[in-house]
Amino acid sequence: MFYKVDEQKSDLHIINGVLSITNEILREKAEKLATLNCDKLRAGMKMTTIEKIKGGIKNKSQ
């Protein structure tokens, strides 16, 4: 009886370790995706601003 409890505890420790590692990997991937999305958003905003400036210059020159 005690052997099974100890064995189950051991299994739970292993599972907990695997889940902790998986959680850390997923957290790192989420941070990378968030950074990538922010970079894309900033790039898109810069392009929009440049397009607006170009459009404004074209309108003034016409």
MODELLER restraints for C-alpha pairs under 7 A, 6 or more apart:
rsr = mdl.restraints
at = mdl.atoms
